[in-house]
Amino acid sequence: MARKKTITREQILAAAYEVAATDGFTRFTARNIANKMNCSTQPIYLEFKNMDDLRQALFEQIYDHLQYEVFTVEHTGNTIIDLAFNYIHFARREKKLYRSLYLEEYGGGKEMQNFSYTYFVNTVKRDPAYVNLSEEQIESLYNGTWIIATGIAALMSSSIIHPTDEQIEKMI
């Protein structure tokens, strides 16, 4: 009779998230994830084809977390300011994960930028205040917002600046 799985996909993803959030993607290895779970690497490779498969599953989980829990919080009632606030607050709360996802190419890099751009465009298009903007105007709005928010977020995640929410709103 085959042994029953004792380590689930969810447990592996939780450990993978913890490695990414605390150590970044440079330490995202099967061995480091297995160490978080106090097991061998075998359960990881039984559940996932390879590390790229695990990484993709983790990114899907992160996308869902950002899309449904992080980016949806309303602060001011202005869609664009709220998106920038939520992005900056994410950088403040989860410094290492933010840096790994958005600032390091090995981490999220282009994938996270594509996710964020698509999320921004879809959110802005649903807002009556921005519904008549052209694709070019939306892209320009995104680029300006992205540059400002990323600058603030990167400086805050590095503990270089410590603005209040009111100061952040004025900067945005």
PENORDA-V801240 format. One record per backbone hydrogen bond with DSSP energy under -1.0 kcal/mol. CO is the residue of the C=O (numbers start at 1). NH is the residue of the N-H. Records with the same first field share a line. If there is no record, write none. Layout:
CO->NH / NH
This chain:
8->12
9->13
10->14
11->15
12->16
13->17
14->18
15->19
16->20
17->21
18->22
19->23
24->27
25->28
27->29
29->33
30->34
31->35
32->36
33->37
34->39
41->45
42->46
43->47
44->48
50->54
51->55
52->56
53->57
54->58
55->59
56->60
57->61
58->62
59->63
60->64
61->65
62->66
63->67
64->68
65->69 / 70
66->71
78->82
79->83
80->84
81->85
82->86
83->87
84->88
85->89
86->90
87->91
88->92
89->93
90->94
94->98
95->99
96->100
97->101
98->102
99->103 / 104
100->108
108->111
109->113
110->114
111->115
112->116
113->117
114->118
115->119
116->120
117->121
118->122
119->123
120->124
121->125
124->127
127->130
130->133
134->138
135->139
136->140
137->141
138->142
139->143
140->144
141->145
142->146
143->147
144->148
145->149
146->150
147->151
148->152
149->153
150->154
151->155
152->156
153->157
154->158
155->160 / 161
156->159
164->168
165->169
166->170
167->171
168->172
